[in-house]
Amino acid sequence: MFSLSLPRHRPVKHDAIPLLPNSDNNVEEDDSEYLPIFTASNNTMSSQASRLTIYLALLCMFTAVLSTIIALTAAAQHRSSVVNLSLYDLQSPLRTDLRGLRRPSQFMGLEKINRTGLQPPHELSIFNFPFVVARVDELDPKSIITMGPNSHIVVKGIDIRKVEVTDCISTVIQFRILDWQLESCRLHIYVPQYSSVATGSGESFIDIYRLTSTSVLEIDKLSRSTQPAIEEKLATVNLSSEHGVDWNYPFQCAMDSLHTFSLVAGSKSTSAQWWQDKQLNNPAIYITQHEY
């Protein structure tokens, strides 16, 4: 019998191709340099994110500290501006932090009181003295002479200010109108008989002007160049009369309004002065307030 013998197929032998260049079966290669490129990119992005987080945290901490400091400062200023304020403090030109405050009426409901049955009718009136009395230099307009012993003294805790009118010195005076419904006013200059307010050898005439000021004067900054402008001349008064002086000028005055005046020499010989207190038996400039 015949037998057919077919040749066996031998497997093809392929040479091993190294996965990495220059590989050797007996040599271990460091393949770290062949890591994917995005690995280094990820590390860079992670480092940047970490730094950004640190910066944001520091910014938040700084903002919190700054906010705390501002809050504490504001609270301290608020306490210092509202604690133990007297009426003088509220009117003082040195209280610049109070000038913008709205002043509520202290007399709510008084208009409902029926006073028609009073016998005899009770006429209300008060005396109102200036809270600003300041000398200014006519020859040196930028000079501030509102402070010092030549301008004011303190007697028993009361600030007494000097009114002076000469050819080189004038006096600025400011009032605030007080009390409800007493809005008919008179400006007075009162010099008792034989009072020696006129110190010169000739007659002492003073011109009285109304100024345009609608805000509280800053007395420590007031000078001839910074005083308010003149609105009108009211009168000329002779202070050297041996019979004394009792001059007055009527005007309407709304509650809480400000009224500013200036006393200026009316002649070269004018020389007059007195210390302004709150007594009517001494020379004084003041306002009386009445009902309509």
Stockholm file with secondary structure:
# STOCKHOLM 1.0

chainA/1-292         MFSLSLPRHRPVKHDAIPLLPNSDNNVEEDDSEYLPIFTASNNTMSSQASRLTIYLALLCMFTAVLSTIIALTAAAQHRSSVVNLSLYDLQSPLRTDLRGLRRPSQFMGLEKINRTGLQPPHELSIFNFPFVVARVDELDPKSIITMGPNSHIVVKGIDIRKVEVTDCISTVIQFRILDWQLESCRLHIYVPQYSSVATGSGESFIDIYRLTSTSVLEIDKLSRSTQPAIEEKLATVNLSSEHGVDWNYPFQCAMDSLHTFSLVAGSKSTSAQWWQDKQLNNPAIYITQHEY
#=GR chainA/1-292 SS CCCCCCCCCCCCCCCCCCSSTTCBTTBCCCCGGGSCTHHHHHHHHHHHHHHHHHHHHHHHHHHHHHHHHHHHHHHHHHHHHHSSCCHHHHHCTTCGGGTTSCCCCSCTTGGGCCCTTCSSCCCCEEEECCSEEEEEESSSTTCBCSSSTTTEEEETTEEEEEEEEESSEEEEEEEECCSTTCCEEEEEEEECTTCCCBCSSSCCEEEEEEECCCSCCCGGGCCTTTSCCEEEEEEEEETTCTTCEEEEEEEECCTTCEEEEEEEESSTTCEEEEEECSCTTSSEEEEEEECC
#=GC SS_cons         CCCCCCCCCCCCCCCCCCSSTTCBTTBCCCCGGGSCTHHHHHHHHHHHHHHHHHHHHHHHHHHHHHHHHHHHHHHHHHHHHHSSCCHHHHHCTTCGGGTTSCCCCSCTTGGGCCCTTCSSCCCCEEEECCSEEEEEESSSTTCBCSSSTTTEEEETTEEEEEEEEESSEEEEEEEECCSTTCCEEEEEEEECTTCCCBCSSSCCEEEEEEECCCSCCCGGGCCTTTSCCEEEEEEEEETTCTTCEEEEEEEECCTTCEEEEEEEESSTTCEEEEEECSCTTSSEEEEEEECC
//
